[in-house]
Structures are given as structure tokens and as C-alpha cells.
Amino acid sequence: MSGTNRRELANSKRILVKIGSSSLSLAEGLNYRIIERLCDDISLLKDAGKEFAIVSSGAVASGRAITKGCTSGEALSRKQALAAIGQGSLIKAYNDAFKRYGHIAAQILLTRDDIDDRHRYLNIRNTFTALFELGAVPIINENDTVRVEEIQFSDNDMLSAMILPLLEAQLLIILTDTGGVCREDPRVCPDTERIPIITDLKLKDIRGASTQAGTSGRGGMYSKLMAAYHAGLLGVPTVIADARTPHVISAVLDGEDLGTLIIPPRKERLSRKDHWIGFVSIPKGRVIIDDGAVTMLTQRGKSLLPAGVTGVEGRFVEGDTVEIVDARGMVIAAGLSNFTSEDVARVMGANTKDLAGILEKECDEEIVHRNNMILKGAHL
Ligand code: GLU
């Protein structure tokens, strides 16, 4: 859907709702009232034919309340333990709330490396499809208990943006503890003005947003806008709204003027595969190219040939994602390598006709084929 105005939001059939820890937790534990109200709203919309998935934080905050733990400065292992304690209560709260309407919740815990692997990524997509066929509401959270820093999602806002194509959702609603995007940080300037609609969201505009999250979550408005930006690359509109607004999801779908609607750009949208190559998969190495190759890639739409390669960094195998960088280290593109890092080192600078001789085996002509490449300059 194009999401050019609020009225069009009603056409979204499948919706991803993200709700953060600050909205879900109270000092004494989970905010059951918010969860129940959200599930009431979603259940009635489901009965009317809509489909939903929810990215829900709150495991750590719930675990903290259960153990009466301290609020900050915890070691990673302690937070992971709190997530293990709290996740059960979190999913139980959703299950109980949906059961009143005869609906089913399904727990999905993901780490970044689950979707970094293309095979597993596609497998998870099939699982989501099956869950929607069963009429279940997937309740997704990062698998905090087993994650390590290198492979963590920066926060659940980004997790939401990354899984949009897996869910094939047409709308992202981010519920938070402010009334939307404001001109100033509302925690600092309570009288600040809400921005109702953002068109043409640019990365440079996002950089000024607050990175300050609520007391119990990660993220802040910066990460919500980043998530909206990424959703926009896929052509998906985002609404950032206050989780405390009564019937907030119905109100968004009814086109009510609440929160902030971020409209996706009209220009070409990324395919699911390009989105995965460029923004989901973690690059396993870098291929450095000369200025001639930069021109071939950026202005002539060509594949990357060994002749334009001047260096290689990291260790990767065929099919891994690599970053393609210029002589100054600026990322030009990301793509799937047809060669191992060792073979790139052997053929770099060589003419296409000499490749098989150098490697003593049949091989592709391109280091990265155009069809498996996404230019980064235009997007990041
Ligand atoms: N996954 C964490 C939790 O459930 C929250 C992460 C976030 O707020 O972005 O507590």
C-alpha cells in the first residue's frame, strides 16, 4: 500500500504492532491493563478480518519486577537472566488476554543471526505464514537470553523493521509513551508540538532525534524514526502513537489524527531480497574497489568484476554478504560474493579471461553479480 494519507491506512490487511517496555511495565510488574486493552482492540479487528503480529518488549522489565531487582547498571548476564524469568509472564499475559476472544498467541524469540542466515530467514518466513494461516497472533521478542553483543538487534524498533518483509506486513504501528514525534523531546519540553505527518524522512533529520529511551527499554525516538525509515524503504508506512490512547490501533486504522504518520517515499521500493542483502544480513567481509569500478557500479549499473578490486578484508565463503567499499573506505554497496575471500585475494586486479587459469577451476566472472547487489549510497 502507498500510505499517502491516513484514510488509506484502513486498507492495511496485515499489521505489525510494536510496543516498548516503557509502555508495558509498572514498578510492580507488567502493565496488564495496557496488554488487555491492546488485545481487546486487536481481537475485534481480527474478527473483522485484519491480521496482526506484535513485537513486544517487557521481558527484562517483568523479570526485574518479579525478582525485585535493581533498575540499572546490570551486567549483560543478569539482564539475560531477567529476560528468561520475565518472558514467561509476558507471553502468558498475551495468551490470557487473547483467550477471552478465542484467539491464540504464538511466541517467537529471535536473535539477529537467525535472520542473518538466508536459509533460516526463509524458514522463519514460512513459519509466520503458517501462523497466520492458523489465525494466531505472533508475539515476537528478541531472544535476549542467548544473544551476544555482536549479533543483537540494536533494539526492538529495528527488529520490527527488519522482520517486516518476513511478515509481509503493510503497516507498522509503534506504540510508545509519547504522543508521537514532537519538535522537541517532550520529556524536556512538555509543551512541544506534535508532528502529525512526516513525508520524505531523511537520515540527516533522524540524527538529531533523541536516543534516550524510557527507563526500562532500549531505543528512544531515534530508533523509532530509524525503524520508520527502513519501513519506508520497503514502501511500508509507520505510525508512532501513544500506547495509552484508548483503542489506539482502531483509531489509527480509522485515520484519526493521532501520533505521527511517516509516509514512505514514492521512489522505487526495495525488494525483499535486496532489503535482506542491504539491511538484514551482517557483512562477513569487505571488498575494496578502485574509482573506475565505483563508476561502473554506481553510474553504469554493472556487476563487480575482479579487475576493479584492489583489496579484500575478512573471511567469507561463496554466498556470504560482503560490503563493497571505495579507496577511502566509504561503503558503496553490499552484495553476495561468488568467491571466497581467499579466491578474491588471488584474482583481484585480474582480467576476466584469466580467472579460471589463476584459480585452476571453473568460476563466475563477477565477484558480485548486479542482481545480488544493492547500492548503499542512495539509502545510507
Ligand atoms: N527485548 C527486551 C525485553 O523484552 C527489550 C528490548 C527493547 O526494549 O528494545 O525486555
Boltz pocket constraint, residues with backbone or C-beta under 6 A from the ligand:
constraints:
  - pocket:
      binder: B
      contacts: [[A, 20], [A, 21], [A, 56], [A, 57], [A, 58], [A, 59], [A, 60], [A, 61], [A, 83], [A, 141], [A, 142], [A, 144], [A, 154], [A, 155], [A, 156], [A, 157], [A, 216], [A, 217], [A, 218], [A, 219]]
      max_distance: 6.0
